[in-house]
Every structure is written in C-alpha cells, then in structure tokens.
Amino acid sequence: MKPEHMNTLSGTAAPEPATRAAPRPRPKKKSNFWKRQARIWHWISGAVCLVGMILFSITGITLNHAADIPATPKIETREMVMEGAGFDALTSQPSDGTTDSLPRETIRALRSGIGVNAAGKTAEWTDFDVYVGLPRPGGDAWLAIDRETGAVEYELTTRGVVSWLNDLHKGRNTGIVWYWFIDVFSVAAIFFCLTGLWLLQIHAGKRAITWPLTLLGLAIPAVIALFFIH
C-alpha cells in the first residue's frame, strides 16, 4: 500500500494542502454596546425599585379607596410620676413658649419609665405643664408632664396597617430617613422608566406596535384629566 501522501502517478510526495487563515473576528457594532448598557441599567434600576414600586402601587389603590376601607382607632394610655433628675430638669425650662426638645434627663426618664422616645420633638411650655406632640405614620400620640407634680400622661392612637402604609406612601410623619428613601426610590423609578423607553426605541423597528401603544399610554391619562376631572 502506498502512503496517502504519495502521488499515485509519479510516486512523489503530494504537496501539503495550504493552511486556511483563521477568520478575523468581526468588529462589534457600537449599537450592540448601547443595547447591552440599556438592558444592564434597566434591570439594575428595576431590581433597586422593585419592592418600593409594588408598595407604592398597592398603597395607591388603598389611598384611592380610603373611604371604603374601615379603620377602627385603638387608643393606648400610659402614666407615670417623674422624679429625680428628669423632674428637676423641668424647673430650668421657660415658663412659656417652645423649645426644640425636652431636657436630656427628662427624655431618659420617659424612656425608662413608659418606653416613649421624645428626643428631637418640639416641647410646648406653660407655667404648669409641658406638652409634646408625637405624630407617627398610621396614628398619633402625645404626652403631657405636670411641672408641679411630675405626673406624666401619654396617649397613643393607631389606625391599623392600611393607614400606616398609606402614610408611608405620603411620607407623613415618617422622619428624615424615609424622606430620603422616597427621593432615592423616585430617582431609581424614573431611571427604570427612561431605560425602558430606551429599550423600546432600540427594538421599535422590529415591533410596529411599540409607539402606538406608548402614545396610548400618554393619551389615556391626558383625556381623563382633560374631560373627566371636575
């Protein structure tokens, strides 16, 4: 048998087949880069604001039907008699007017006595008592301290989980941390919508219904606002 690489006619070695050049990698289109960026930032912003968007959507419904959702207020009262440094600190306060907060010693006494945190709350003073309003999401609270006897009266009113969630939606009496959370969430939600619009623009050429549906989403609330809101 002759080797496969021998020429069958002349007996000479057949020339080696030419080695094919490796195909050159195709340059990536610039549009592919922006498509990836749109997808990446869309899902990142969506992940950041997902839970918040569900919360605000649900509470949008509960706020819209607030009059139809029953809420039975529950009232809780606590009492104590303040003594020692907490009571003594009251004597150095003005006999009339307001201060940014109760004295530190008084705040500590309230925490240990009835479990109420009055730090950073405005105090209204008279010559015989001091009143502190303690508004909160889903309810209200207040306390009063008799400056002569040290008697403390605290009242807490709650209106249920739905009322609490509604106040979170509105940012009512929620404090500075929730105040900033709403701003951050709103920015993330706007970014989510804008990147979604970007993706619509990228794929609109393959889906003819894209822009008619987008315009419909604008037209429906505009028509309702112009003709059905009185």
C-alpha positions in Angstrom: 0.0 0.0 0.0 1.2 3.5 -0.8 1.1 6.2 1.7 -1.8 8.5 1.3 0.5 11.5 0.8 2.3 9.9 -2.2 1.4 10.9 -5.7 -0.1 7.8 -7.3 1.3 8.6 -10.8 4.8 9.8 -10.1 5.4 8.3 -6.7 6.5 11.7 -5.4 5.1 13.2 -2.3 1.9 15.2 -2.8 2.1 18.8 -1.7 0.6 19.6 1.7 -2.7 21.4 1.4 -2.5 25.1 2.1 -3.4 26.1 5.7 -6.5 28.2 5.8 -6.2 31.5 7.5 -8.2 31.9 10.7 -11.3 34.0 10.2 -10.9 37.5 11.5 -13.2 38.4 14.4 -16.0 40.7 13.3 -15.8 44.1 14.9 -18.5 44.6 17.4 -21.1 47.1 16.4 -21.3 50.2 18.5 -25.1 49.7 18.7 -24.6 46.4 20.4 -22.7 48.1 23.2 -25.6 50.6 23.9 -28.1 47.8 23.8 -26.2 45.9 26.5 -26.0 49.1 28.5 -29.7 49.7 28.2 -30.5 46.2 29.4 -28.0 46.3 32.2 -29.2 49.6 33.7 -32.8 48.7 33.1 -32.6 45.5 35.2 -30.4 47.2 37.9 -32.8 50.1 38.4 -35.7 47.6 38.3 -34.1 45.5 41.0 -33.5 48.6 43.2 -37.0 49.9 43.0 -39.0 46.6 42.6 -40.2 46.3 46.2 -40.8 50.0 46.6 -42.8 50.1 43.3 -45.0 47.3 44.5 -45.5 49.0 47.8 -46.4 52.4 46.2 -48.7 50.7 43.7 -50.6 48.8 46.4 -50.9 51.9 48.6 -52.0 53.9 45.5 -55.1 51.6 45.4 -55.7 51.8 49.2 -55.4 55.6 49.1 -57.8 55.8 46.2 -60.3 53.7 48.2 -59.5 55.1 51.7 -63.1 56.0 52.4 -64.2 52.4 51.6 -61.6 50.7 53.9 -62.8 50.7 57.5 -60.3 51.7 60.2 -61.1 51.4 63.9 -58.7 53.6 66.0 -57.2 51.9 69.0 -56.2 54.1 71.9 -53.5 53.2 74.5 -52.6 55.3 77.5 -49.6 55.2 79.9 -48.9 57.0 83.1 -46.0 57.6 85.4 -44.8 60.0 88.0 -41.4 61.6 87.2 -38.9 62.0 89.9 -35.2 62.8 90.3 -33.1 64.4 87.6 -35.8 64.1 85.0 -38.2 66.1 87.0 -35.6 68.6 88.3 -34.6 69.4 84.7 -38.1 70.8 84.1 -37.6 73.7 86.5 -34.8 75.3 84.4 -37.1 75.5 81.3 -39.1 78.6 80.2 -42.5 79.2 81.8 -44.0 80.0 78.4 -43.1 79.2 74.8 -41.5 76.3 72.9 -38.1 74.6 72.8 -36.7 72.2 70.2 -36.7 69.3 72.7 -37.2 68.2 76.2 -34.2 68.2 78.6 -32.0 65.1 78.1 -32.6 64.0 81.7 -36.4 64.1 81.1 -36.1 62.2 77.8 -34.1 59.4 79.6 -36.7 59.2 82.4 -39.5 58.9 79.8 -37.7 56.1 78.0 -37.0 54.1 81.1 -40.4 54.8 82.7 -43.0 54.4 80.0 -40.9 53.4 77.0 -41.5 56.6 75.0 -38.8 58.3 72.9 -39.4 62.1 72.8 -36.0 63.0 71.6 -36.0 65.8 69.0 -39.6 66.6 69.4 -40.8 70.2 70.0 -42.0 70.9 73.5 -44.7 73.5 74.3 -44.3 75.0 77.8 -46.6 76.7 80.1 -46.2 77.6 83.8 -47.9 74.5 84.9 -47.2 71.8 82.3 -45.3 70.8 79.1 -46.9 69.3 76.1 -45.1 67.2 73.4 -46.8 66.1 70.1 -45.6 62.7 68.8 -47.2 62.3 65.4 -46.5 59.0 63.6 -47.5 57.1 60.5 -50.9 55.4 60.8 -51.7 57.2 64.0 -50.9 59.9 66.5 -49.5 60.3 70.0 -48.9 63.0 72.6 -47.6 63.4 76.2 -48.0 66.0 78.9 -46.0 66.4 82.1 -47.3 68.3 85.1 -44.5 70.6 86.1 -45.7 70.8 89.7 -46.3 67.1 90.5 -44.2 65.3 87.8 -47.3 63.3 86.6 -46.9 62.1 83.0 -49.8 61.2 80.8 -49.2 59.6 77.4 -51.7 58.7 74.8 -51.1 56.6 71.6 -53.7 56.3 68.8 -53.3 53.7 66.0 -55.5 53.2 62.9 -54.3 49.9 61.5 -51.8 48.6 59.0 -53.6 50.1 55.9 -53.4 53.6 57.4 -49.8 53.0 58.3 -48.9 52.0 54.7 -50.9 55.0 53.3 -48.9 57.4 55.5 -45.7 55.7 54.2 -46.8 56.4 50.7 -47.4 60.1 51.5 -44.3 60.4 53.7 -46.5 61.7 56.5 -44.6 61.9 59.9 -42.1 59.3 58.7 -38.8 61.1 59.6 -35.8 62.1 57.7 -34.6 58.6 56.7 -37.8 57.7 55.0 -37.9 61.2 53.5 -34.6 60.5 51.7 -35.6 56.9 50.8 -38.6 58.3 48.8 -36.3 60.6 46.9 -33.8 57.8 46.1 -36.6 55.4 45.1 -38.2 58.1 42.9 -34.9 58.6 41.0 -34.5 54.8 40.6 -38.1 54.6 39.3 -37.5 57.4 36.8 -34.3 55.8 35.6 -36.1 52.4 35.2 -38.8 54.1 33.1 -36.2 56.0 30.9 -34.1 52.9 30.3 -37.3 51.1 29.4 -38.1 53.8 26.9 -34.6 53.5 25.6 -35.2 49.7 25.0 -38.5 50.5 23.3 -36.6 52.8 20.9 -34.0 50.1 20.2 -36.5 47.4 19.4 -39.2 49.6 17.8 -38.0 48.8 14.3 -38.9 45.1 14.8 -42.2 45.8 16.6 -44.5 48.2 14.7 -47.0 48.4 17.6 -44.4 49.9 20.0 -45.0 53.6 19.5 -48.8 53.4 19.1 -49.0 51.6 22.5 -46.6 54.2 24.0 -48.8 57.1 22.7 -51.9 55.3 24.0 -50.3 55.2 27.5 -49.9 59.0 27.2 -53.3 59.7 25.7 -55.5 57.8 28.2 -54.5 59.8 31.3 -54.4 63.0 29.3 -58.0 62.5 28.1 -59.2 61.5 31.6 -57.5 64.6 33.1 -59.0 67.0 30.5 -62.5 65.7 30.2 -63.4 63.6 33.3 -61.8 65.5 36.2 -64.1 68.2 37.6 
